[in-house]
Amino acid sequence: MKNKIIIIGSGFGGLSAAIHLAAKGYEVTIFEKNSKLGGKAGEIVEQGFRFDTGPTLLTMPFVLENLFNVGNFNINDFISIKSKDIVTKYFFNDGTNFYQYFNRDRLLLEFEKVCPNSSAEFIKFINYSKKIYDLTAELFLFQPFLEIKNILQLKSLKTLFKINRIDPFRTVHNANNGFFKDKKFVQLFDRFATYNGSNPFKAPATLNIIPFVEFEFGGYFVEGGIYRIINALEKIAQKLEVKIYKSSNVEKILVKNQKVEGILIDGEKFDAQIIISNSDLFNTYKLLIGDVKNSEANKYIKQELSTSAIIFYWGVSTNSENLEMDNILFSEDYQKEFHQLFDQKVVPNDPTIHIHISSKKNFLDAPKGFENWYVMINAPSINKQNFDIEEIRERVLQKIKKMTKIDLSNKIVFEKFKTPLMLEEETSGLYGSLYGPSHNRFYSAFLRQRNKSSVIDGLYFCGGTVHPGGGIPLAILSGKIVSEIVDKNLR
């Protein structure tokens, strides 16, 4: 065995880093403060209902498959991934419904059903989105960014010299408004900026890479729920001899002469040559190191944070026929919604609602005759607000009744919820932010925290708040990237 490596946190990024490094022969130990692994990707199992608490949709499944291959494991021996025929059903305020089919022919017919000639607009848009993906994926997603060797690669130089083609100088909304005449489709494609907690009216159109990924590669669900991925990754980490300690809250990262020495848990020191933090970047500096004066932490705190969320987990006595596994109920005034989220820092009066019902496909997630509703709205990061959960709950119920004709007021038999305050406490995300800094400036991708600390030797980062970003595939890629940097530096 070579070199002791400690990983703080066990989200997708931390587990990915552990598996990659253990497969290379390194001695890896994970310390997780909660009683279960997974970070934001948790689950609730009570009274016959099961809910994923965090991510509900899997995209880019090949990224996950590659992670299993690292240790010579076959993903099909651990989990079963299924493609969704209908990725999402959209509800608009004028009564229009739009089904996002994975099958391209059915999808184009659906565009035409809503608005004549819009299928041709979509084809132009998705070809534009593909160009952004082709130019940026290798540089921004699959390798360490801002490493001079990577920047000087021919393909990277071509991307940087063709920067206008990745569309960073206009907003997501402005770009989408140029492609689609029907404002409903502008709103639909604006929504993808929220996948990393950003504002489509401010974020650069480079983020239009996101719809290409979902429309081209599809959306997937896991039999038994997203948390089965965490279970599977825990098993293969253990097979690779990764040591895992749960309910182990790291009190301090020990640093001497700007170099890590180890960590402190309940007064006991654990030595390490390398520490990888899968915790929020600012939390790492503020709470674990106690130093918020360095340039990395200061740069982070000055950036506008991504959104947080309010999530209701409802067990309901109904079998909804007009809902799919994933449903979006749009707000009437999208620009106002984001103004309230980012500028006024309040929960929107008319929030867009995401309803995920995993029992539509995973029948054991709810008793017969019942459904498990994961109901999420975007919320601002914490800024001294009073989140009146009862008032917000009523607002959400009324909107669901109005747009879907389903009255849940007397049908909720099980209920839990999460607020930004609870998310901050459980996940250590600064002010409840889900993705760290937002991408609300045209150069934000160039400012995202690198995976290696520039001020403390031996300190590294992975997860949704650092390069390459949030979401299951990107968090997994962050673990891969940090493992490559660590391996290179140790060698």
C-alpha positions in Angstrom: 0.0 0.0 0.0 1.2 3.5 -0.7 0.5 6.9 0.9 -2.3 7.5 3.4 -5.2 9.5 1.9 -8.2 10.7 3.9 -11.4 11.7 2.2 -13.8 13.9 4.2 -17.4 13.2 3.1 -19.0 10.4 1.0 -21.1 12.1 -1.7 -20.7 10.9 -5.3 -17.4 12.9 -5.6 -15.9 11.4 -2.4 -16.8 7.9 -3.3 -15.6 8.3 -6.8 -12.2 9.7 -5.6 -11.9 6.8 -3.1 -12.6 4.1 -5.7 -10.2 5.6 -8.3 -7.4 6.0 -5.8 -7.9 2.6 -4.1 -7.8 1.0 -7.6 -4.4 2.5 -8.0 -3.2 0.9 -4.8 -3.4 3.9 -2.4 -4.5 3.5 1.2 -7.8 5.4 1.4 -10.0 6.2 4.4 -13.4 7.9 4.2 -14.8 9.8 7.2 -18.5 10.6 7.0 -20.3 12.7 9.6 -23.7 11.1 9.0 -24.8 7.6 9.8 -25.2 6.8 6.1 -23.0 7.6 3.1 -24.2 9.7 0.2 -24.1 13.4 1.2 -27.0 15.1 -0.5 -28.0 11.8 -2.1 -29.8 10.2 0.8 -33.1 8.4 1.3 -36.1 8.3 3.6 -37.7 4.9 4.3 -40.7 5.2 6.7 -44.2 3.9 6.9 -44.0 1.9 3.7 -42.8 4.9 1.7 -39.3 5.4 0.2 -37.9 8.7 -1.1 -34.6 9.8 -2.6 -33.8 13.0 -0.7 -31.5 14.5 -3.3 -30.9 13.9 -7.0 -33.8 12.1 -8.7 -32.6 11.8 -12.3 -29.5 10.1 -13.7 -27.9 11.4 -16.9 -24.7 10.4 -18.7 -24.9 6.9 -17.4 -21.6 6.0 -19.1 -19.8 8.2 -16.5 -21.2 5.9 -13.8 -20.4 2.8 -15.8 -16.8 3.9 -16.2 -16.5 4.3 -12.4 -17.4 0.7 -11.9 -15.0 -0.4 -14.6 -12.1 1.3 -12.7 -12.1 -1.6 -10.3 -13.0 -4.2 -12.9 -16.6 -4.4 -11.7 -19.6 -4.9 -13.9 -22.3 -2.3 -13.1 -25.0 -4.7 -14.0 -24.0 -7.0 -11.1 -24.9 -4.2 -8.7 -27.6 -2.0 -10.1 -30.2 -1.9 -12.9 -30.5 1.3 -14.8 -33.5 1.9 -17.0 -34.1 4.5 -19.7 -37.1 6.8 -19.4 -39.4 6.9 -22.4 -40.8 10.2 -21.1 -38.0 12.1 -19.4 -40.3 14.9 -18.1 -43.8 16.1 -18.5 -44.2 19.9 -18.5 -47.2 21.9 -17.4 -47.6 25.5 -18.6 -50.0 28.1 -17.3 -52.1 28.3 -20.4 -53.0 24.7 -20.0 -50.5 23.3 -22.5 -48.7 20.1 -21.6 -45.4 19.0 -23.3 -44.0 15.5 -23.1 -40.2 15.3 -23.4 -39.8 12.0 -25.1 -36.4 10.4 -25.4 -37.3 9.0 -28.8 -36.4 11.8 -31.3 -39.2 11.1 -33.8 -41.9 11.2 -31.0 -40.2 14.3 -29.6 -40.3 16.2 -32.9 -44.0 15.3 -33.3 -44.6 16.7 -29.7 -43.0 20.0 -30.7 -45.2 20.3 -33.7 -48.3 19.5 -31.6 -47.6 22.4 -29.4 -46.4 24.9 -32.1 -46.1 24.4 -35.8 -42.5 24.6 -37.2 -41.1 24.4 -33.7 -39.5 21.0 -34.4 -37.2 22.7 -37.0 -36.3 25.3 -34.3 -35.5 22.5 -31.9 -33.2 20.8 -34.4 -31.3 24.1 -34.9 -31.0 24.6 -31.2 -29.8 21.1 -30.4 -27.2 21.3 -33.2 -26.0 24.6 -31.6 -26.0 22.9 -28.2 -24.0 20.0 -29.5 -21.3 22.4 -30.8 -20.9 23.8 -27.3 -20.6 20.2 -25.9 -18.1 19.1 -28.6 -15.9 22.2 -27.9 -16.1 22.2 -24.2 -16.7 18.8 -22.7 -13.1 17.6 -22.9 -11.7 20.8 -21.4 -14.4 21.7 -18.9 -15.8 18.3 -17.8 -13.3 15.5 -18.2 -10.0 16.9 -17.1 -8.5 19.3 -14.6 -9.2 22.8 -15.7 -6.6 25.6 -15.7 -3.8 23.1 -15.6 -1.3 24.7 -18.0 -0.5 21.4 -19.7 -4.2 20.9 -20.5 -4.7 24.4 -21.7 -1.8 24.1 -24.1 -3.2 21.0 -25.7 -4.2 21.7 -29.3 -7.9 20.9 -28.8 -8.1 23.2 -25.8 -6.4 26.0 -27.6 -8.8 25.6 -30.5 -11.7 25.9 -28.0 -10.2 29.1 -26.4 -9.6 30.6 -29.8 -13.2 29.9 -30.8 -14.6 31.2 -27.6 -17.5 32.9 -29.3 -18.8 29.5 -30.5 -19.4 28.4 -26.9 -21.6 31.5 -26.5 -20.4 33.0 -23.2 -21.2 36.6 -23.9 -25.0 36.4 -24.0 -27.4 34.9 -21.5 -29.1 31.5 -21.6 -32.4 33.4 -22.0 -31.3 35.6 -24.8 -29.9 32.7 -26.7 -33.0 30.6 -26.3 -35.2 33.6 -27.2 -33.3 33.7 -30.5 -34.1 30.1 -31.3 -37.8 29.7 -30.3 -40.8 31.8 -31.3 -43.1 30.2 -28.7 -42.3 31.6 -25.3 -43.2 28.2 -23.7 -40.1 26.6 -25.3 -37.9 29.5 -24.3 -39.0 28.9 -20.7 -38.5 25.2 -21.0 -34.9 25.5 -22.2 -34.2 28.4 -19.7 -35.0 25.8 -17.0 -31.8 23.9 -17.6 -29.7 26.7 -16.0 -31.3 25.6 -12.7 -29.5 22.2 -13.0 -26.6 24.0 -11.3 -28.6 26.5 -9.4 -28.1 29.4 -11.8 -30.3 32.2 -13.2 -31.0 31.9 -16.9 -31.5 35.6 -17.2 -27.9 36.2 -16.1 -26.0 32.9 -16.7 -23.9 32.6 -19.9 -25.4 30.7 -22.8 -22.5 28.2 -22.5 -24.8 26.4 -20.1 -26.9 25.4 -23.1 -24.6 22.4 -23.0 -26.9 21.0 -20.4 -30.0 20.4 -22.6 -27.9 18.6 -25.2 -26.7 16.1 -22.5 -30.3 15.3 -21.5 -31.9 15.3 -24.9 -29.1 13.4 -26.6 -28.1 10.9 -23.9 -31.5 10.7 -22.3 -32.7 10.5 -18.7 -32.6 7.3 -16.5 -33.9 5.9 -13.3 -32.4 3.2 -11.1 -34.5 0.3 -10.0 -34.9 0.8 -6.2 -34.0 4.5 -6.4 -30.9 6.7 -6.9 -29.7 5.7 -3.4 -29.0 2.1 -4.7 -26.0 3.7 -6.6 -24.6 4.9 -3.2 -25.1 1.3 -1.8 -23.3 -0.1 -4.8 -20.4 2.3 -4.6 -20.0 1.6 -0.9 -19.7 -2.1 -1.7 -17.1 -1.8 -4.4 -15.1 0.7 -2.3 -15.0 -1.9 0.5 -14.0 -4.6 -2.0 -11.1 -2.3 -2.9 -10.2 -2.1 0.8 -11.3 1.5 1.3 -11.8 2.0 5.1 -15.1 3.7 5.8 -16.0 5.4 9.1 -19.6 6.6 9.5 -20.9 9.0 12.2 -17.4 10.4 12.3 -17.6 14.2 12.3 -14.2 15.8 11.4 -13.6 18.6 13.8 -10.4 20.0 12.3 -8.0 19.6 9.4 -4.5 19.8 10.9 -2.2 22.1 9.0 1.4 22.9 9.8 3.6 25.3 7.7 0.8 25.4 5.0 0.9 21.6 4.7 -1.7 19.1 5.8 -0.8 16.7 8.6 -4.1 14.9 9.3 -7.5 15.4 10.9 -9.0 15.5 14.4 -12.0 13.5 15.4 -13.2 13.5 19.0 -9.7 14.6 20.0 -8.0 11.8 18.2 -5.5 12.5 15.5 -5.5 10.6 12.2 -2.4 11.2 10.1 -2.6 11.7 6.4 -0.3 12.9 3.6 -3.2 13.8 1.4 -6.7 15.1 2.4 -9.5 15.4 -0.1 -12.5 17.4 1.1 -15.8 16.4 -0.4 -17.4 19.1 1.8 -18.4 22.6 0.7 -15.3 24.6 -0.1 -16.0 27.4 2.3 -17.0 25.1 5.0 -13.7 23.3 4.6 -11.8 26.6 5.2 -14.0 28.2 7.8 -14.9 25.3 10.0 -12.3 22.6 9.3 -9.2 24.8 8.9 -10.3 27.9 10.6 -8.8 30.1 7.9 -11.0 32.3 5.8 -8.4 34.8 4.9 -6.7 33.0 2.0 -7.5 33.9 -1.6 -9.4 30.7 -2.4 -11.9 31.2 0.4 -12.3 34.9 -0.2 -12.9 34.4 -3.9 -15.6 31.8 -3.0 -17.5 33.9 -0.5 -17.6 36.9 -2.9 -19.3 35.0 -5.6 -23.1 34.8 -5.9 -24.3 31.5 -4.5 -26.5 29.0 -6.3 -30.0 28.4 -5.2 -31.1 26.2 -2.4 -34.4 24.3 -2.2 -37.5 23.5 -0.2 -38.5 19.9 -0.6 -41.6 18.1 0.6 -41.7 14.3 0.9 -45.4 13.3 0.8 -46.9 9.9 1.0 -50.3 10.4 -0.7 -53.4 8.2 -1.0 -53.9 8.6 -4.7 -52.9 7.1 -8.1 -52.4 10.1 -10.3 -53.1 9.2 -14.0 -52.1 12.6 -15.5 -48.6 12.7 -14.0 -45.4 11.0 -15.1 -42.4 10.0 -13.0 -41.0 13.6 -13.4 -43.2 16.6 -13.8 -42.5 20.4 -14.0 -45.2 22.9 -13.2 -43.9 26.2 -14.5 -44.4 29.6 -13.0 -46.3 32.2 -15.0 -43.6 34.9 -14.9 -40.2 33.1 -15.0 -38.2 36.3 -14.9 -40.0 37.5 -11.7 -39.3 34.1 -10.1 -35.6 34.4 -10.6 -35.6 38.1 -9.5 -37.2 37.0 -6.3 -34.7 34.1 -5.8 -31.5 36.0 -6.5 -32.2 39.7 -6.0 -34.9 39.8 -3.3 -33.7 36.5 -1.7 -37.2 35.3 -1.0 -39.2 32.2 -1.9 -41.1 33.1 -5.1 -44.8 33.9 -4.9 -45.4 31.6 -7.9 -42.6 29.0 -7.8 -41.9 26.4 -10.4 -42.6 23.0 -8.9 -40.8 19.7 -9.6 -42.9 16.6 -8.8 -41.0 13.3 -8.8 -43.0 10.2 -8.2 -40.6 7.2 -8.2 -43.3 4.8 -7.4 -44.5 5.2 -11.0 -41.6 2.9 -11.9 -40.3 1.6 -8.6 -43.6 0.1 -7.3 -42.2 -0.9 -3.9 -41.5 2.8 -3.1 -45.2 3.2 -1.9 -47.9 0.8 -0.6 -50.5 -0.3 -3.1 -53.0 2.5 -3.8 -50.5 5.2 -2.6 -47.7 7.2 -4.2 -44.5 8.9 -3.0 -44.4 12.5 -4.0 -41.0 14.3 -3.9 -42.1 18.0 -4.4 -39.3 20.5 -4.8 -39.2 24.3 -5.4 -36.2 26.5 -5.8 -35.4 28.6 -2.8 -32.8 31.3 -2.2 -29.7 30.7 -0.2 -30.0 31.7 3.5 -30.0 35.5 4.1 -31.9 36.0 7.4 -35.2 35.0 5.8 -38.1 33.5 7.7 -39.0 30.4 5.7 -42.7 30.0 6.7 -43.0 26.4 5.8 -46.8 26.2 6.4 -47.5 29.2 4.2 -45.2 27.8 1.5 -46.8 24.3 1.8 -50.3 25.8 1.2 -49.0 27.8 -1.8 -47.5 24.7 -3.3 -50.7 22.6 -2.7 -52.9 25.3 -4.4 -50.6 25.5 -7.4 -50.6 21.7 -7.8 -54.4 21.7 -7.6 -54.7 24.5 -10.1 -52.3 23.0 -12.7 -52.9 19.3 -12.4 -56.5 19.2 -11.0 -55.2 17.0 -8.2 -56.3 18.1 -4.7 -53.9 16.7 -2.1 -55.3 18.6 0.9 -56.8 15.5 2.5 -54.7 12.8 0.8 -51.3 13.3 2.5 -50.8 10.4 5.0 -47.0 10.8 5.5 -44.9 14.0 5.4 -41.4 15.3 5.9 -39.7 18.4 4.5 -36.3 20.0 4.1 -35.5 23.8 4.2 -32.3 25.6 3.2 -31.5 25.8 7.0 -31.8 22.0 7.3 -29.8 21.4 4.1 -27.0 23.6 5.4 -26.9 21.6 8.6 -27.0 18.2 6.9 -24.8 18.8 3.9 -22.5 21.7 5.2 -23.4 23.6 2.0 -22.7 27.3 2.7 -26.0 29.1 3.4 -27.9 26.0 2.2 -26.6 26.5 -1.4 -26.8 23.2 -3.3 -24.1 23.8 -5.9 -21.7 26.4 -4.3 -21.2 29.5 -6.6 -23.7 30.1 -9.3 -22.8 30.5 -12.9 -24.4 34.0 -13.2 -21.4 35.7 -14.8 -20.1 35.0 -18.3 -16.6 34.1 -17.0 -17.9 32.0 -14.0 -16.7 28.7 -15.5 -13.2 30.1 -15.5 -13.5 31.0 -11.8 -14.8 27.7 -10.4 -12.6 26.3 -7.7 -9.8 24.0 -8.9 -9.5 20.5 -7.4 -6.1 21.3 -5.7 -5.6 24.0 -3.1 -3.2 26.6 -4.2 -2.4 27.7 -0.6 -2.2 24.5 1.4 0.0 21.6 0.3 -1.8 18.2 0.3 -5.3 19.7 0.4 -7.6 18.8 -2.5 -11.3 19.1 -3.3 -14.1 17.2 -5.1 -17.9 17.4 -5.3 -20.5 19.7 -6.6 -19.1 23.0 -5.3 -15.8 22.6 -7.3 -14.7 21.8 -10.8 -16.4 20.6 -12.9 -19.8 21.2 -11.1 -22.9 19.8 -9.6 -25.1 16.8 -10.5 -24.4 13.1 -10.3 -22.1 12.7 -13.4 -20.1 15.9 -12.8 -19.6 15.0 -9.1 -18.3 11.6 -10.1 -16.0 13.2 -12.7 -14.7 15.6 -10.0 -13.6 12.5 -8.0 -11.9 11.1 -11.1 -10.2 14.4 -11.8 -8.9 14.8 -8.2 -7.6 11.2 -8.2 -5.6 11.9 -11.3 -4.1 15.1 -9.8 -3.2 13.4 -6.5 -1.7 10.4 -8.3 0.4 12.6 -10.6 1.6 14.8 -7.7 2.5 11.8 -5.5 4.4 10.1 -8.4 
